Amino acid sequence: MRSLFSRQARHPTTPPPPFSGGETPPRRRTPKENVDPSTPAHHPHSGDHASPYRSPSSAAKPLLTRNRSLPPRPPSSNPLKRKLDVSPARAAVGPPPEAAAASDSGVQVVVRIRPPCSVEGEEAGEDGRGPDACVRKMATNSVAIQGQDFTFDAVADAASTQEDLFKLVGQPLVENCLSGFNSSIFAYGQTGSGKTYTMWGPLSAISGDSMGCERGLTPRVFEQLFSRIKEEQGKHKDKELIYNCTCSFLEIYNEQITDLLDPMQKNLQIREDVKTACVYVESLTKEFVFTMKDVTQLLVKGLANRRTGSTSANADSSRSHCVFTCVIKSESKNLEDGSNSIRVSRINLVDLAGSERQKLTHAAGDRLKEAGNINRSLSALGNLINILAEISQSGKQRHVPYRDSKLTFLLQESLGGNAMLAMICAVSPSERCKNETLSTLRFAQRAKAIKNNAVVNEQKEDDVNALHEQIRHLKDELHRMKSNGGSEGGNGSFSTGWNARRSLHLLKMSLNRPTTFQAIKEDSDEEMEIDENDVEKPSNHDMVIALAGDIGFKRLPASEVTNAGLSHVDAFDGDKILMPTKRSCSDANKLGEDRCNLNLAASIQRGLQVIESHQNNGAWRRASVGLNARIRDVLPCKVDVSTQTDPEESQARDNTLALVPSCVVEISSNESKDPDACRDLQLVPADGAVPSDGLKQQQILKAVEKVLAGSIRREMARDEQCAKQAVEIQQLNRLVQQYKHERECNAVIAQTMEGKIARLESLMDGTLPTDEFIHEEYLSLMNEHKDPPKEI
Ligand SMILES: Nc1ncnc2c1ncn2[C@@H]1O[C@H](COP(=O)(O)OP(=O)(O)OP(=O)(O)O)[C@@H](O)[C@H]1O
């Protein structure tokens, strides 16, 4: 599966030991055929002890900084972006902690000159370094043939051992795999040049109990792999490292794939997973391997099933390309956050069929047909390598013909893709093979120019979870915005929108609810039922106040109270109403009484002035209307005077007082038409008894003062309520404006989110490379911050 999180390849921390083969002969001035064009001031002898996994041309070039057009950005605070950040420090986290010996992803080329066979020995010398050898090792990394120098990553001559080759190529491969890189080794060369010997070694050395020194690369790689796995598990017990290795073995013979672990399975098909872009062979046998013994069994079985034939160049010539693959899956746990990480890497060990000149090998029949297919297939490989080399050198994109052969189609990951590739080019020192050898060296030269794109194949559980979670969150957010106009729920910028909506709702409730004034309830005279219009604009001269013994206020028809000074009125269920009138006061003709009347009038006047100042207030009018209606319904009613009078006034409790408007009939309807019609008020005793004048006047005065004080208190409470409502309305208006603004912002955010979701999904699907994702995110952020919405 394609990794979501690419990491750069690292430089070797444990370079392989110097190659021990061969001494350096005297230098000759020869044309340099394959100097790496990207290497400045390259010197053919500069690569002493070079590892095939070290490329000076690309040292210190992080994978993601190559071809990057974006300026560097500071580390993101976004956890998701931090996950996507690629840095060597981060790449060093995970099993194994030691950096793998690896270069960037240039193809590493090692040339191996096999020892001459008995016939060739005469011309090439026993060690292949004789004066008649067609190819000579000039340095640890260069050879000379027909007056031409070729420089590679390393050269192993006839004196080199299998162990040397393993240290050069096999050991770094194991480290790369444990670090999560796909890694491949191809053995290329003409028939009989030593490819099979290098890759596997003689069958006897593989299957033998003794650790034969002729064991080839593959068994050594797996010995090392199991040894390193054990070492890592011991070293990082806290990470609970679990490794799974599965192996498969196939051959491509005459352009048909055969399962070497189950040779009955022939003509298997190559499939491509569209989602992950991975290529695999359908129905190929995969075996778990846990020990070296398991691997040996597979190797022996597979190699035994491989097609071989005798040619004039090689008595035991391999007639097919053969690919041994091992997929290594490692799981580790981060004890800090409990998350898991999984690395999956693939080893491809490829022993190619040898090219041959049919004229020289005198092939016929099946061998000829085989040779034709082998050459066609190798020709497709050569062509592909030419194109990849050209692409790497020129930077120009062009079609890469992976599908030209089964070999190139199957191994496309290793060729210019997500893998580290080492190419071992085997050559013969024989003069008779010089053209083939030259051809092989030219092939090697072109292969060296290829740049692969190896990345650590790692998936972190929390990375995937975080991406899924973010997509889900964004989708939810978007859905809410679309369905609710972008303001409900959520957090951050949406919370204000939600507040605005809530405030609007409260405003609506507030405006619809019946106007209630808590202050009135808190008044001690809550049982008082009074129509303020009855005391509105009173006339001292016309005012008649009736005081009932139990301080009940009653209205009397004006006709019944205007004609008599203190007349008995039984209009209300026989209640006696004392009606002190202006005339009765005049009759008494006493200074105290006049003063009393004047004081009373002044008190009432003061109260009424306060009330008048609010008579245009809407709340006041609503309250008045409400009170009028209630008064009409419940009259006569009583007020407990004790709640509004001083203790010494309690003696007046037995007296029933009635507040009598002069125009009680149809007062509610009249008040709006002619408020003056209701201005006459009379206080009369409810029981009709006539109290003594002085006492009564005092009682009246105090009672009226209390009534007015209550009215004033209520008015002040209403004022306070009105002021509060005005502030609230102002605040709500501001919230409405804010709400509108946020709706606009949310529309923009919704658009951005849709884009982000699409990008994240593409990233998850693998259709959008991480580089492009980061680039698009960057552009999106730039766009977002270019024109920030104005704050209200
Ligand atoms: N480095 C070496 N040391 C000793 N013997 C070698 C070496 N390389 C090759 N040989 C021997 O040379 C012979 C041919 O080698 P090998 O079969 O590996 O060639 P090949 O390239 O695989 O040929 P083909 O393509 O026909 O399969 C074998 O007998 C092998 O043992």
The ligand as an SDF file (V2000), in Angstrom:
LIG
                    3D

 31 33  0  0  0  0  0  0  0  0999 V2000
   32.7600  -15.3030   -8.6920 N   0  0  0  0  0  0  0  0  0  0  0  0
   32.7720  -16.5730   -9.0510 C   0  0  0  0  0  0  0  0  0  0  0  0
   33.5940  -17.4110   -8.4080 N   0  0  0  0  0  0  0  0  0  0  0  0
   33.6370  -18.6800   -8.7660 C   0  0  0  0  0  0  0  0  0  0  0  0
   32.8800  -19.2210   -9.7440 N   0  0  0  0  0  0  0  0  0  0  0  0
   32.0490  -18.4270  -10.4200 C   0  0  0  0  0  0  0  0  0  0  0  0
   31.9530  -17.0600  -10.1050 C   0  0  0  0  0  0  0  0  0  0  0  0
   31.0700  -16.5330  -10.9320 N   0  0  0  0  0  0  0  0  0  0  0  0
   30.6130  -17.5010  -11.7100 C   0  0  0  0  0  0  0  0  0  0  0  0
   31.1920  -18.6460  -11.4150 N   0  0  0  0  0  0  0  0  0  0  0  0
   30.9230  -19.8970  -12.0610 C   0  0  0  0  0  0  0  0  0  0  0  0
   30.6850  -19.6310  -13.4390 O   0  0  0  0  0  0  0  0  0  0  0  0
   29.6850  -20.4590  -13.9450 C   0  0  0  0  0  0  0  0  0  0  0  0
   28.5790  -19.6080  -14.5390 C   0  0  0  0  0  0  0  0  0  0  0  0
   28.0560  -18.8690  -13.5710 O   0  0  0  0  0  0  0  0  0  0  0  0
   26.5150  -18.5930  -13.4590 P   0  0  0  0  0  0  0  0  0  0  0  0
   25.7050  -19.7740  -13.7160 O   0  0  0  0  0  0  0  0  0  0  0  0
   26.2850  -17.9240  -12.1810 O   0  0  0  0  0  0  0  0  0  0  0  0
   26.3030  -17.6090  -14.6490 O   0  0  0  0  0  0  0  0  0  0  0  0
   25.0030  -16.8820  -15.0790 P   0  0  0  0  0  0  0  0  0  0  0  0
   25.3580  -15.4980  -15.3610 O   0  0  0  0  0  0  0  0  0  0  0  0
   23.9750  -17.0920  -14.0890 O   0  0  0  0  0  0  0  0  0  0  0  0
   24.6170  -17.5990  -16.4350 O   0  0  0  0  0  0  0  0  0  0  0  0
   23.1780  -17.7580  -17.0670 P   0  0  0  0  0  0  0  0  0  0  0  0
   22.7190  -16.4460  -17.4380 O   0  0  0  0  0  0  0  0  0  0  0  0
   23.4230  -18.6180  -18.2810 O   0  0  0  0  0  0  0  0  0  0  0  0
   22.3720  -18.4420  -16.0900 O   0  0  0  0  0  0  0  0  0  0  0  0
   29.2310  -21.2580  -12.8080 C   0  0  0  0  0  0  0  0  0  0  0  0
   29.8140  -22.5090  -12.8690 O   0  0  0  0  0  0  0  0  0  0  0  0
   29.7200  -20.5720  -11.6030 C   0  0  0  0  0  0  0  0  0  0  0  0
   29.9880  -21.4360  -10.5410 O   0  0  0  0  0  0  0  0  0  0  0  0
  1  2  1  0
  2  3  1  0
  2  7  2  0
  3  4  2  0
  4  5  1  0
  5  6  2  0
  6  7  1  0
  6 10  1  0
  7  8  1  0
  8  9  2  0
  9 10  1  0
 10 11  1  0
 11 12  1  0
 11 30  1  0
 12 13  1  0
 13 14  1  0
 13 28  1  0
 14 15  1  0
 15 16  1  0
 16 17  2  0
 16 18  1  0
 16 19  1  0
 19 20  1  0
 20 21  2  0
 20 22  1  0
 20 23  1  0
 23 24  1  0
 24 25  2  0
 24 26  1  0
 24 27  1  0
 28 29  1  0
 28 30  1  0
 30 31  1  0
M  END
$$$$
